[in-house]
Each structure stands twice: as C-alpha cells, then as structure tokens.
C-alpha cells in the first residue's frame, strides 16, 4: 500500500503504483537481480505517463501538483540506468531522450479489435507516417494472434485466414519493423510454421538494408 498512487484526496487509491513513492527503488532492486544473471533486454508497459498522485507522504514528491513531474523524473532515471547497464529497453511511450530503444508506432488498443484486414490497413498507414521520423528498429507494432480486447474471431490472426496471417508477417518484416505477436503460440499448424520460417529467413537475409 505504501507505493500505491492516491487520488486528489490523498486517501483513495488509484490503479497504479506511484513512481515517486519508493516503488522505483524497489523495482530497480528487483531488476538488478536479473542483471546479475545476464539480462540484456526488458519490455516495459508502464507506469502510465501523466498519472497523478495525491499522497503527501511519498518520498519522491510532495503532493498532487508536483506528482506527474517527479514521477516522470523517476521513470527517466530508471530508463537511463538500464541503458547504462547495457540493457535494450522496449517502452510503450517515447522515452528516446532517456535511453528507450523503441516505442509503439500508432499504438491504439481499440484498433486490435477491428477485423484483421482493417487492422492491417490502419497499421500500414501508421508505419508509413512514423517511418518518416524514425528508423524501423525504433518502433514496434502489434498483432493479436488471439483475441485481445474484443472483435472475436474476425480480429485474430491465428485463424483460417492464412492470407491475412502471412500478410501480417510480410507487412512488418519487409518494413524492418518488429511486431509484438500476442498469443500463446506463434504458429498453430505446419502451414503457419512454414509462413513464420519463410519471413524470418527473409528478414535475416535482408536485415542490413531493412534496418538501415
């Protein structure tokens, strides 16, 4: 409870930890244990940028009004520390000035409930725009192999629609962009295994130019 964010009344709890509560030091200690056994990359999802905290007894901020600024400072310092330890940092937001290796491109969780061909079209447009301002390896996309927030079978890529499954791999790997393929398995049959192997081999062969 000592690390939980508080509402404006300084009593009610929010759904997030407060990054300026001492939680950041505890998190760093846990990550250090992984560094000691060879951790070289980390994928982070949060804390949510811009989250306020009304607590008045947290070690890293005084009250609600300075909570966003102080939490952002703590997050930035955490990312900078990871980079100083040689860790590849995958973040949900643009913390490039503080060491992030990549962040999402056009990330919208509601998009992944769209029918898969609509999802692919939106993502393709997003990549087109974002690759004007960053290199391919600075961004990541998302493929819901199984249902994410909704949309049912029409929104998933582990389905009978093998053309959409292959298109997803082709679309991202030929752009030099890695996607987060979300699901319990990457392929579910020999046919989909062949697709994965085909585009992985393509990427490895042409990696130098795709990531240039």
N, C-alpha and C positions, 0 to 999 in steps of 0.2 A: 504493500500500500504506500510506502514512503516514496516510491518512484512514479506512482500513477499521476497523470495530469488531473488538474482540478478545474472546475468551472469558474465563472466570474465571481461566484460567491465564496470561493476558496474552500468549499466543503464538498460539493457534489463531484463525483468522479467522471472523467471523460473516458473515451475508449482507447486512449493512447498513453504510453509512458511519456513522461516529461524528460526530454534530453538534457535538461539543465537541473536535474534533481539528484545527481549522483549515479543515475542509471547508466550514463555514458561511461563512467569509470568501471562499473561492474561489467558492462558489455565488453569493454576493452580487455579486461582481465580474462574473460571467457575466450575471446578471440585469440589472445596471446597463447593460450593452451594449444590451440590449433596451429598457430605459427610455429610453436616449438616442435611439432611433429610434421612440419613441411607444407602447411597450407600456402598455396600460391595464387588463389583466386577466391573471390567472395561475391555472391549475388545478394544484394540488399533490397528490401521492399519496405521502405520507411526509415525513420518515422515520417509521418505525413508533414510535408513542408507547410509552414504557416499555422500550425496548431498552437493555440494559445494555452496558457496555464495560469490559473488564478491563485495558486498556492503562494503563501508568504513565508514558508519555512524551508523552501528548497535551497540547496547550497549554491546553485548556479544562477539564480535570478531572484529579483526582489518581489515582484508582483506581476499582475496581468500585463501591464503596459510594456514591460521590458522582456516578457517571456519569449516572444517569437524571435527577437533579435538574439537573445542569449542562447536559445536552443539551436538556432542556425549556426552560431559560432561553434557550438559543441559538435554539431554534425560535420561542419567543415574541417574542424581539427581532427575528427575521427577519420575522415577520408584521407586527409594529408598524412596522418600517421600510418595508415595502411599502405599508402604508396611508398612511404619511406622504408617500409619493411619489404618492399618488392612485391606487393600483392596487386593482382589485377582486380579492379573494382568495377562491378556492374551495378549501376544505380537506376532508380526509377525516374530521377529528375536530373537536370543539367547542373551537375557539380564539377564541371570540367576544370574550372579555375582552382579547384581544391583536390584534383587528382583523379576524378572519375575517368574510367577508361571508355565507358559507353553508357548511353541512356536511351530511353524509348524514343521511337520516331512515330509521332502521331498516335500515341497510345490512348485508346478510348475503350474502356471495358464493355460499354454497351455495343460497340461495333462487333464484338466477337459473338454476339447473339444473332447477328444478321445471317441470312442464307449464305453459304460459303462463297458463292461466286460474287455476291455483293461485297462481302468482307475482303476478298482478294482485290476487287476493283478499288475499294477505298484505300487499302494498304498500298497498292501500286501507285496511286496518286500521291499518298503521303511520302513514299520513298522518293518519288520524282522531285517533290518540293524540298525535302530535307537534305537530299544529296547535293543540293546547291550550296549548302552551308557547312557541311561536314563530310569527312571521308566515310566510306561504307563501314569500316570497323568501329566507328564511333557511335553507331546506332544499332538497336535491336528491334525486331518485330515480334509478332505473336501469332501462333497457330493453335487453335483449340482442337486438339485431336479428339477430345471428348467434350461434352457439354460444359461450358464454363459458367456463365450467369443465366443462360436461357437459350432459347432458339431451337431446342430439341435436336433431332437427328439432322435436320436441314442445315444446321450451323456447324456440324462437326466434320472432321476430315478423315477419321477412321470410319469410313462408310463404304457403301457400294460404289460411290462416285470416284473411281480410280483416277479419272482425268483431273478432277479438282485436287486430289491428293498429290499427283505428280506436278500439277501446275504450281502448287504452293512451294514445293522444293525448288522447282526451276526458277520461279519468280524471285525468290530471295537469294539463292546461291549464285545465280547468274548476275545478280546485282552486287555481290560481295557482302551481303548483309546476313548476319546470323539471326535466326528467329528462335524464340522460346517455344519449343514444341511441347505443349502442355497435355500430359496424359500418362497413363500407367505404363504404356509401351510406345516405342517409336514406330513400330510396324506390327501388323497383326496377321500376316499371311506371307507366303513365299512371294506373291506378286508385289506386295508393298515393300517387302525386304529388298527386292530387286530394284525398285524405284529409289529407295534410300541409298543403296550402294552405288547406283548409277550417278546420282547427282553429287554424292560425296566424292566420288572419284573425279568428276568434272571439276569440282571446286579445288581439290588438291592439285590437279594438273595445271589449272589456270590461276592459282591463288595469287601469284605475284602481280598480275595485271588487274585482277578483280578487286584487290585491296589497295591498289595504287592511289 
